[in-house]
Amino acid sequence: MTYEEMQILHDDLNIVEMDLSEVSGLKGLYVNGHIAINTKMSDIEKACVLAEELGHHYTSVGNILDMTSAANRKQERQARLWAYNKQIG
């Protein structure tokens, strides 16, 4: 699924592109129905990042930025698995 197709399918969410390069290598961010995607990527990479952020929308709860927590790492894994399944099938 392409980046544009995912944006159309999930038009109920606020998906915006912005420069996230100032935030330590951050490519995407999901917060309460809002998704920010770094503008400085190819459309293929944006599709991958958007899929993962959508995975967070559908599978994650709370702030999981602290990867020292096993529970947060599990939620990160669930979001990535959701993204893989969405893109690969």
C-alpha positions in Angstrom: 0.0 0.0 0.0 1.4 3.4 -1.0 1.8 6.4 1.3 -1.1 8.2 -0.5 -3.4 5.2 -0.3 -2.8 5.0 3.5 -3.5 8.7 3.9 -6.8 8.4 2.0 -7.9 5.3 4.0 -7.2 7.0 7.3 -8.5 10.5 6.5 -10.3 10.5 9.9 -6.8 11.0 11.5 -4.8 14.2 11.4 -1.8 13.2 9.3 0.7 16.0 8.7 4.2 16.2 7.3 6.7 18.3 9.1 10.5 18.6 9.7 11.2 16.3 12.6 15.0 16.2 12.1 15.6 18.3 15.2 14.2 15.5 17.4 17.0 13.0 17.5 16.4 11.0 14.3 12.6 10.8 14.8 10.8 9.8 11.6 7.2 9.7 12.8 5.2 10.4 15.9 1.6 9.4 17.0 -0.2 11.4 19.7 -4.0 11.1 20.3 -5.2 10.7 16.7 -2.5 13.0 15.3 0.4 11.6 13.2 3.4 13.6 12.2 5.7 12.3 9.4 9.1 13.6 8.7 9.2 15.4 5.4 12.8 14.5 4.6 12.1 11.0 3.5 11.2 9.2 0.3 7.5 8.3 -0.3 8.5 4.6 0.3 10.0 5.4 3.6 7.1 7.6 4.5 4.7 4.7 3.8 6.6 2.5 6.1 6.7 5.1 8.9 3.0 5.9 8.4 2.1 2.2 8.6 3.9 1.9 12.0 2.3 5.1 13.4 -1.1 3.7 12.3 -0.1 0.6 14.2 0.4 2.7 17.3 -3.0 4.2 16.8 -4.7 0.8 16.6 -2.6 -1.2 19.2 -0.8 1.1 21.7 -1.9 2.8 24.9 -0.3 5.7 26.7 3.2 7.1 26.4 5.6 4.4 25.2 8.7 6.5 24.4 10.7 5.0 27.2 12.2 1.8 25.7 13.7 0.7 29.0 10.3 -0.6 29.9 9.5 -4.1 28.7 5.8 -3.2 28.4 6.6 -0.3 26.1 8.9 -2.5 24.0 6.0 -5.0 23.6 3.7 -2.3 22.5 6.3 -1.1 20.0 6.6 -4.6 18.6 2.8 -4.9 18.3 2.6 -1.7 16.3 5.4 -2.9 14.0 3.7 -6.2 13.5 0.4 -4.4 12.6 2.4 -2.3 10.1 4.1 -5.3 8.5 0.7 -7.1 8.1 -0.9 -4.0 6.7 1.9 -3.5 4.1 2.7 -7.1 3.2 -0.5 -8.9 4.0 
